[in-house]
Amino acid sequence: MYIFHGRVQGIGLRARTYSMAKSLGLSGYIKNRDDGTVEAVFQGDEEKIKRIIEYIKGIAYIEKIDYFDDDVKYNDFQIRY
C-alpha cells in the first residue's frame, strides 16, 4: 500500500490513475483519505508498478510516499470512496 502526501486531492488523481492502472493491467485500488492523503495499492508487473508511480509523480505535487506491505490480492483496479 502506498500513501501519497502532498497536493494529491482535488486534482483528478484518482480518475487519471485509474485509467493508467487499467491500461497497464494492474490490480488494486486508489482512494482519498480523510487526512488529505491518497492511499493506493498496485499489484502486477513490477516495471508497470514503477511506471504508474512515476506517472503519479508527474501529475501531483508529492511531498512524501509511504509504503506498507499489503497481503490482500485484488482481481481488478477500482476507485474506492
C-alpha positions in Angstrom: 0.0 0.0 0.0 1.2 3.4 -0.9 0.3 6.6 0.9 0.9 9.8 -1.2 1.4 13.0 0.8 1.3 16.5 -0.8 -1.1 18.2 -3.1 -2.9 15.0 -4.1 -6.6 15.6 -3.7 -8.8 17.8 -5.9 -6.6 17.4 -9.0 -8.2 14.4 -10.7 -5.5 12.0 -9.4 -7.9 9.1 -8.7 -9.5 9.1 -12.1 -6.3 9.6 -14.0 -4.5 6.9 -12.0 -7.5 4.5 -12.5 -7.2 4.9 -16.3 -3.5 4.4 -16.3 -3.7 1.3 -14.0 -6.4 -0.2 -16.2 -4.3 0.4 -19.3 -1.3 -1.2 -17.7 -3.3 -4.2 -16.5 -2.7 -3.6 -12.8 -5.0 -4.6 -9.9 -5.7 -2.8 -6.6 -7.4 0.4 -5.7 -7.0 4.1 -5.1 -8.9 6.3 -2.6 -8.8 9.7 -0.9 -8.2 9.6 2.8 -9.8 11.9 5.4 -6.3 13.3 6.3 -5.8 14.8 2.8 -3.5 11.9 1.5 -4.3 9.4 -1.1 -4.0 5.6 -0.5 -3.3 3.2 -3.3 -2.5 -0.5 -3.8 -0.9 -1.6 -7.1 -0.4 -5.3 -8.0 1.1 -6.7 -11.1 4.3 -6.5 -13.0 7.0 -4.6 -11.0 8.0 -2.5 -14.0 4.4 -1.4 -14.6 4.1 -0.5 -10.9 7.2 1.6 -11.1 5.7 3.2 -14.3 2.5 4.2 -12.5 4.3 5.6 -9.5 6.4 7.8 -11.9 3.1 8.8 -13.7 1.6 9.9 -10.3 4.7 11.9 -9.5 4.3 13.7 -12.8 0.7 14.8 -12.2 0.7 15.6 -8.5 2.9 17.5 -6.1 4.2 14.7 -4.0 5.9 15.6 -0.7 6.4 12.0 0.5 5.4 8.5 -0.3 5.0 5.9 2.4 4.9 2.2 1.6 3.3 -0.6 3.7 3.0 -4.3 2.8 -0.5 -5.4 1.8 -1.2 -9.2 1.6 -4.7 -8.9 0.1 -5.0 -10.0 -3.5 -7.1 -7.9 -5.9 -8.6 -9.0 -9.3 -9.1 -5.6 -10.9 -8.4 -1.9 -10.2 -11.0 0.4 -8.7 -11.6 3.8 -7.2 -12.8 3.5 -3.6 -14.8 6.1 -1.8 
